[in-house]
Amino acid sequence: MRYLKPSNLFHELLKSNALASSRILGLDVGDKYVGLAVSDTTNKVASPLAVLLRKKTNIDLMAKDLQGLVSELNLGAFVFGYPFDRQKTSRDAVHVKLFIDDLCRTGELRGVNYTFRDECFTSKNVEFLLQDLKLHPTQSKTMSDKFAAVGILQGFLDFVNRKHA
């Protein structure tokens, strides 16, 4: 996996014509779960996809699952939520960096470019919207992670599409 700044990722996708032919995966990395969202084929709208259980012992399995999604959904890049408003050494920021390092060590995702998108308040906004539904705590948490990933990815797609226009 290779990190690119958001604007560089956008230019790389444009250069390779991948913006028109591939989709983008948004990831909300948490302590226990990783929420996933995927763009539509036009890269305009993000939709919830799934939630992966995150454990130190299953990183190889997660990397294989993500590689399977790259092939199955024709993914061109990943967008990770990252807490930009806090210090880079914050607990959440460290979790994201360690997760990416672990994925890179597996070697499964060679050639996949990724970038970061500010995730500030994405989970809190979703939790606020879900509170009236009175869901089971586990169901609420997994839904929250999926839709936080949607917020992260949609923010990136809006940025990319404004630049492209």
Sequence and secondary structure as in RCSB ss.txt:
>XXXX:A:sequence
MRYLKPSNLFHELLKSNALASSRILGLDVGDKYVGLAVSDTTNKVASPLAVLLRKKTNIDLMAKDLQGLVSELNL
GAFVFGYPFDRQKTSRDAVHVKLFIDDLCRTGELRGVNYTFRDECFTSKNVEFLLQDLKLHPTQSKTMSDKFAAV
GILQGFLDFVNRKHA
>XXXX:A:secstr
 EE  HHHHHHHHHHTTHHHH EEEEEEE SSEEEEEEE TTSS EEEEEEEE  GGGHHHHHHHHHHHHHHHTE
EEEEEEE TTS TTSHHHHHHHHHHHHHHHH TTTT EEEEEE TTHHHHHHHHHGGG   HHHHHHHHHHHHHH
HHHHHHHHHHHHHH 
